[in-house]
Amino acid sequence: MGKSGPDLKRLMDKNLRLYLNGKRIIGGILRGYDQFMNLVLEEAFEVVNDNYTKDIGTVVIRGNSVENFEILWTEIANRGY
């Protein structure tokens, strides 16, 4: 990550898992972002616990609530870990 933040252009249309403030975990396909790292995810879901995820559709995540993220290189078969 450089001075201007991560290079999100290469992550467009990829599956991501975001770790947010409050120990929330959101996953989905990255469709957009801005200079503040606000993110737009489609087909998003929230990981409620190890056995349950909740579909939440298209969401906008504020950049300052993102603690960490990872790229999910394989397709999500059953939205579990």
Buried (B, 14 or more C-beta within 10 A) or exposed (E): EEEEEEEBEEBEEEBBBBBBEEEBBBBBBBBEBEEEBBBBBEBBBBBEEEEEBEEBEEBEBEEEBBEEBEEBEEEBEEBEE
